[in-house]
């Protein structure tokens, strides 16, 4: 039975990844910050682990909680949006927190999980955004945009640094999805976005490692 670890799986995209992989017979390990928010996730019968993306010690030690077994797929999904403008000290502190959650945490966890993923000849996919592309011209959302640009750079470096090992690392933009973060005006249904990204993940090979792709598999500019 293949195994997948999904972070931030109590709602939205993470929950849908857990739901779809569980329905297809995968062993799903789903992390949440607060078990009290995971009632819907618990109904899926998946393994739930508490993990705070701001607890760097817990992130580094997390593979030991899993038993250091081979892991076929790691999906770094957990993320927050943060302040739209950085105009005061409070917003600046919020920006730092967004960076820690969206960029530092998934990179630290990826490095910690690397031996388990290598043992399975597996894959790692981080949920990013086209807003993290320097070429994007939409403006605004500085904290979120900067954190995703940092995530893109860090995971691109991971792919290059570990190119000789049997893993594939990719960055995926899910599209503008109808979630709490995306809002009800978003055009893309949640289940459709996740199903599309699962198809991309399934088709990834080491040649694709380091790619920045949208949910349709189209390359995005850095």
N, C-alpha and C positions, 0 to 999 in steps of 0.2 A: 504494500500500500504506500503510495507516494505521500510525502509530508510537506505541509506548508505552514509557515509562520506569518501571521498578519498582525501588524501593530495598529492600534487605534481602531479596534474592531467592534466597538459598542454601538456604532451608528454609521449611517452613510455608506461611503464606498467600502470602508473596511468591513462593515457588517455584511455587505453584499458579496464581497469576495469570500468571506467565511461561509456564507449560505451556499453559494454556487459550488465551491470546492467540496464542501461537506456533502452536497447532493450528488456529486460525482464520485463519492467514495474515498476522498482524500482524508488523511489524518490531519486535522486542522488544529493548530495551536494559535489561539487568539489572545492578544494582550489588551488590557484595559487599564486605565488609571484608577478607576473606582468600580468595584464589583456591583455597587448599588445601581449603576447605570447600564448593567449588562443583562437585564431580564430577557430581552429579545434574543440576544446572543446565546444565553443559557438554553433556550428552547431548541437550539440546533444540535445539542449534544456534543459540542466541541470541547476541547480542553481550554479552559480559561486561566490565564495567568495575569496577575496584577503587575504593572510595570509603569513607573513614572518616567516620562521622557526627560525630566529635569534631574533625575537621580543618576548621575554618571557612574557611580560605583555599582549600582544595581544593573545598569546596562552592560558594563564590562563583565560582570559576574553572571549574567543571565544564561549563557550556554550551560553552565554547571547545573542550573535548575532544570534544564531540559535533559540532563544526562549525557550531554555532549554526543548525541547520536547523529548519524548522517541526516542532513536536511536538504530536501530536493528544491525547495523554493522559499526565499525570504522576500516578503512584500513589505517595504517600509512605507506605510500609509499614514501613520499618525502625523497630524499637523494642525496648526492654528493660523488665523489670519492676522490678528494684531492691529495696531493703529494704522490708519491710512496716511496720516501726515506725521512728521517728526518735528513738532513745533515747540515742545517744552520738555522738561526733565522727565515727567511721567511717561510721555510717549517714547522718549529715548530708552527708558528702562523696559518698556513694553517691547521695543524693537529687539533689545538684547535677549529677552525671553523667547521671542519668536525665532530668532536665529538659533538659540540653543535647542529648541524643540524641532524645528524644521530642517536644520542643517547638521548641527553637531551630533545630536542624538542618533539619527539614522546612520551616520557615518561611523560613529563609535560602535554601534550595535553590529553593523556590517563587518567591521574588522574583528569583533569578538566572535561572530558566527562563521567567519571564513573557514576554519578547519572543518566544521560540520558540513558546510556547503561543498567544499572541495571533496570531502569524503564521498558525497553523493554524486559528484559531477554535476552539481546543481546550478541554480540561477538565482540572481538577486535583482529585484526591480524596485525602484523608488518612485513613488508618486510625486511628480513635480508639477510644473505649470509652464505654459508658454509665456506667462508673465515673467518667468525667470530668464527669458532670453533677452540679452542686451539689444537685440534687433527689434524687440517688441516696442511699439510706439504708443501704447494706450495710456501710459502715465498713471500716477496715483498708486495707492497701496504699497507705499515704499517699504514697510517692514516685511510684508509678505513677499514682494517682488525680490528684494535683496536676499532674503533667506533662501528662496528657490534658486536664485543665481548661484549662491554659495553651495547649495546642495548639488547643482549641476556640475560645478567645477570639482567638488570633492569626489563625486561618484565617477566622473570622467577619469580623475586621477586614480581611483581604485581600480578601474578597468585596465588602465595602462600599467599600473604597478603589479597587477596580478595576471597579466596576459599569458604568462607561461603556465598558469594553473588551470585545472579543468573546470572553470566556472564561466558564466556569462553574466555581465552586469549591464543593466539598462535603466534609462530614465524615461518614464511614461507620463504624458500629459493626458488626463482623462477626458478632456473636453469640458464644456460648460454644462455641468451636470445638475439636475434637479435634486439638490440636497439642502440641508440647513445652511451650509456655507454658500452654495451656489445660488440659492433662492428659487422661488417658484416660477420665476420668469425664464429660468434656464431651459433651453430647448431639448436637452438630451436626457432621456429617461435613465435612471440609475442602473437598472438591470442591463440595459443595452450597452452602456459605457463599460461596465465590468466584463460583460461577455466578450466585447471587442478586445479589451486589454488582455483577457485570458487567451484569446486566439493568438495575439501577438507574442505573449510570453511563451506559449507552447511552441511557436515557430522559431524562437530565437536560437541562434547557434553562437559559438565562440567568435565567429567572424563579426557578429553584430555587437559584441561587447563594447560598451562605451557609447552606444547610440542614444540619441535624444529624439523620441518618437511621439507622435500624437496617437490617439486611440484608434485611428484608421491605419496606423503603421507608416504614416508619412514622416520623413525626417524633418526636424525643426531646426532653425538656425540658432546657433549659440548666442 
